[in-house]
């Protein structure tokens, strides 16, 4: 199967926003767009605009409802983007396994995620987190209201970079995303004192200056070959003390996209996405891309 941008639909406003964002991304990549719906959802909802209510379809109607959802979404996107290749597939599997299977053939998997009510950011459900933690393809979470084709994002692409594990897949994705959008790339790296320095080290201004300078040199060295590969991408480096998470969340206010990594490994407690990525997923105000890497 051709590589594509795949978006998971469930009939919610969030998945509608994800489909719009995915269509815009597919155009940027000159790639086909694939719409998928895993119809064995535990809770699938039909949205009634006039009633303003969500009604779960009867079990024996879920397949028909899913087919109609795919047809209507495909027709709407095709009307807005006549040159975009759009396909649609109904997957008779539970959501996590169905979406993971769909991601196997995708360059990018896109899902919707609810906003946190009056607090801006994401509410990442168990399905989305399970897929984020296990997908082999980069995964994007999009909030409702991100109508990419109507209001193209104008901010920079933001990359959270861990210098202990500066994976080329993550860095390359961020530079490529910035280049496709014609945007600058803002790279955020956070450093902390090694644990063996103890409390006294935190009070040593000379030591802090030395470690900060070391981090800045390391960041410049890691980015240098990528800046040579993408000379048209203006790059801004931001080195901060402590976790990069709050700085990435703050940068997301004006960002077109936030890119973070996820190491493909299991912890003793099972699959996880890491504390920085977890914080960004829940609180960022722009679409977030999670790129798996070794």
LINJO-V848968 format. One record per residue. N is the residue number from 0. SS is DSSP state (hx for helix, st for strand, lp for the rest). PHI is phi as a letter, one per 20 degrees, with the letter a starting at -180 (none if undefined). PSI is psi in radians with two decimals (none if undefined). Layout:
N_SS_PHI_PSI / N_SS_PHI_PSI
//
This chain:
0_lp_none_2.49 / 1_lp_f_2.52 / 2_lp_f_2.63 / 3_st_b_3.08 / 4_st_e_2.14 / 5_st_d_2.41 / 6_st_c_2.36 / 7_st_e_2.27 / 8_lp_d_2.49 / 9_lp_c_0.15 / 10_lp_n_-0.05 / 11_lp_e_2.80 / 12_hx_g_-0.55 / 13_hx_f_-0.72 / 14_hx_f_-0.49 / 15_hx_f_-0.76 / 16_hx_f_-0.68 / 17_hx_f_-0.69 / 18_hx_f_-0.72 / 19_hx_f_-0.77 / 20_hx_f_-0.76 / 21_hx_f_-0.64 / 22_hx_f_-0.76 / 23_hx_f_-0.73 / 24_hx_f_-0.70 / 25_hx_f_-0.67 / 26_hx_f_-0.72 / 27_hx_f_-0.60 / 28_hx_e_-0.10 / 29_lp_l_0.83 / 30_lp_c_2.75 / 31_st_f_2.72 / 32_st_d_2.25 / 33_st_d_2.16 / 34_st_e_2.31 / 35_st_c_2.58 / 36_st_c_2.07 / 37_st_e_1.87 / 38_lp_e_-0.08 / 39_lp_e_0.76 / 40_lp_f_2.53 / 41_lp_f_-0.60 / 42_lp_c_1.82 / 43_lp_d_2.46 / 44_st_c_2.44 / 45_st_d_2.17 / 46_st_e_2.19 / 47_st_d_1.77 / 48_lp_g_-0.71 / 49_lp_f_-0.66 / 50_lp_e_-0.39 / 51_lp_m_0.50 / 52_st_c_2.79 / 53_st_d_2.18 / 54_st_d_2.12 / 55_st_f_2.26 / 56_lp_f_2.66 / 57_lp_f_2.57 / 58_hx_g_-0.80 / 59_hx_f_-0.05 / 60_hx_d_-0.07 / 61_hx_f_-0.73 / 62_hx_f_-0.81 / 63_hx_f_-0.73 / 64_hx_f_-0.74 / 65_hx_f_-0.72 / 66_hx_f_-0.74 / 67_hx_f_-0.71 / 68_hx_g_-0.78 / 69_hx_f_-0.78 / 70_hx_f_-0.83 / 71_hx_f_-0.70 / 72_hx_f_-0.76 / 73_hx_f_-0.73 / 74_hx_f_-0.72 / 75_hx_f_-0.76 / 76_hx_f_-0.70 / 77_hx_f_-0.62 / 78_hx_f_-0.68 / 79_hx_f_-0.52 / 80_lp_c_1.38 / 81_lp_g_-0.51 / 82_lp_e_-0.05 / 83_lp_e_2.30 / 84_lp_e_2.09 / 85_st_c_2.28 / 86_st_c_2.84 / 87_st_b_2.39 / 88_st_c_2.32 / 89_st_e_2.22 / 90_st_d_2.03 / 91_lp_e_1.13 / 92_lp_b_2.83 / 93_lp_f_2.79 / 94_hx_g_-0.81 / 95_hx_f_-0.90 / 96_hx_f_-0.64 / 97_hx_f_-0.76 / 98_hx_f_-0.65 / 99_hx_f_-0.68 / 100_hx_f_-0.72 / 101_hx_f_-0.60 / 102_hx_f_-0.37 / 103_lp_g_-0.56 / 104_lp_d_0.19 / 105_st_d_2.59 / 106_st_f_-0.48 / 107_st_b_2.34 / 108_st_d_2.29 / 109_st_d_2.27 / 110_st_c_2.70 / 111_st_e_2.69 / 112_st_b_2.38 / 113_st_f_2.59 / 114_st_f_2.78 / 115_st_e_0.97 / 116_lp_l_-2.15 / 117_lp_f_-0.25 / 118_st_e_2.13 / 119_st_f_2.46 / 120_st_q_-2.88 / 121_st_d_2.65 / 122_st_d_1.83 / 123_lp_e_2.00 / 124_lp_f_3.07 / 125_hx_f_-0.63 / 126_hx_f_-0.87 / 127_hx_f_-0.76 / 128_hx_f_-0.70 / 129_hx_f_-0.69 / 130_hx_f_-0.74 / 131_hx_g_-0.74 / 132_hx_f_-0.30 / 133_hx_c_-0.25 / 134_lp_f_2.46 / 135_lp_e_-0.28 / 136_lp_e_2.71 / 137_st_g_2.45 / 138_st_c_2.38 / 139_st_d_2.34 / 140_st_d_2.27 / 141_st_c_2.30 / 142_st_e_2.75 / 143_lp_f_2.45 / 144_lp_o_-0.20 / 145_lp_e_1.37 / 146_lp_e_1.49 / 147_lp_f_-0.66 / 148_lp_f_-0.32 / 149_lp_e_-0.60 / 150_lp_c_1.35 / 151_lp_g_2.28 / 152_lp_g_2.42 / 153_lp_d_-0.06 / 154_lp_e_-3.12 / 155_lp_f_2.87 / 156_st_e_2.34 / 157_st_d_2.30 / 158_st_d_2.21 / 159_st_e_2.08 / 160_lp_c_2.20 / 161_lp_e_1.99 / 162_hx_f_-0.29 / 163_hx_f_-0.48 / 164_hx_c_1.16 / 165_lp_e_1.41 / 166_lp_f_2.40 / 167_hx_f_-0.54 / 168_hx_f_-0.75 / 169_hx_f_-0.83 / 170_hx_f_-0.78 / 171_hx_f_-0.68 / 172_hx_f_-0.79 / 173_hx_f_-0.78 / 174_hx_f_-0.73 / 175_hx_f_-0.73 / 176_hx_f_-0.72 / 177_hx_f_-0.72 / 178_hx_f_-0.75 / 179_hx_f_-0.60 / 180_hx_e_-0.18 / 181_lp_m_0.61 / 182_lp_d_2.85 / 183_lp_f_2.82 / 184_st_d_2.18 / 185_st_d_2.09 / 186_st_d_2.15 / 187_st_d_2.22 / 188_st_c_2.31 / 189_st_d_2.42 / 190_st_c_2.67 / 191_lp_c_2.77 / 192_lp_f_2.41 / 193_lp_g_2.56 / 194_hx_f_-0.47 / 195_hx_f_-0.18 / 196_hx_f_-0.45 / 197_hx_m_-2.96 / 198_hx_f_-0.61 / 199_hx_f_-0.59 / 200_hx_f_-0.53 / 201_hx_f_-0.35 / 202_lp_e_-0.02 / 203_lp_e_1.77 / 204_hx_f_-0.67 / 205_hx_f_-0.72 / 206_hx_f_-0.77 / 207_hx_g_-0.74 / 208_hx_f_-0.74 / 209_hx_f_-0.77 / 210_hx_f_-0.64 / 211_hx_f_-0.75 / 212_hx_f_-0.68 / 213_hx_f_-0.74 / 214_hx_f_-0.70 / 215_hx_f_-0.73 / 216_hx_f_-0.73 / 217_hx_f_-0.71 / 218_hx_f_-0.75 / 219_hx_f_-0.68 / 220_hx_f_-0.73 / 221_hx_f_-0.65 / 222_hx_e_-0.35 / 223_hx_g_-0.89 / 224_hx_f_-0.51 / 225_hx_f_-0.61 / 226_hx_f_-0.57 / 227_hx_f_-0.61 / 228_hx_f_-0.56 / 229_lp_c_1.22 / 230_lp_f_-0.35 / 231_lp_e_-0.11 / 232_lp_e_1.95 / 233_lp_f_2.24 / 234_st_d_2.31 / 235_st_d_2.26 / 236_st_d_2.37 / 237_st_c_1.97 / 238_st_d_2.20 / 239_st_c_2.74 / 240_st_e_2.30 / 241_lp_n_-2.87 / 242_lp_f_2.48 / 243_lp_f_-0.24 / 244_hx_g_-0.93 / 245_hx_f_-0.52 / 246_hx_f_-0.63 / 247_hx_f_-0.71 / 248_hx_f_-0.76 / 249_hx_f_-0.74 / 250_hx_f_-0.45 / 251_hx_f_-0.28 / 252_hx_g_-0.64 / 253_hx_d_0.28 / 254_lp_e_2.64 / 255_lp_e_-0.52 / 256_st_a_2.50 / 257_st_d_2.25 / 258_st_d_2.20 / 259_st_c_2.85 / 260_st_d_2.85 / 261_st_b_2.12 / 262_st_f_2.33 / 263_lp_e_1.38 / 264_lp_b_2.85 / 265_st_d_2.47 / 266_st_e_2.94 / 267_lp_g_-0.47 / 268_lp_e_0.03 / 269_st_o_-2.85 / 270_st_f_2.48 / 271_lp_b_2.94 / 272_lp_d_-0.08 / 273_lp_n_2.61 / 274_hx_f_-0.67 / 275_hx_f_-0.85 / 276_hx_f_-0.71 / 277_hx_g_-0.81 / 278_hx_f_-0.73 / 279_hx_f_-0.72 / 280_hx_g_-0.68 / 281_hx_e_-0.39 / 282_hx_c_-0.14 / 283_lp_f_2.65 / 284_lp_d_-0.01 / 285_lp_d_2.89 / 286_lp_g_2.46 / 287_st_d_2.28 / 288_st_d_2.22 / 289_st_d_2.05 / 290_st_d_2.01 / 291_st_f_2.56 / 292_st_b_2.87 / 293_lp_f_none
//
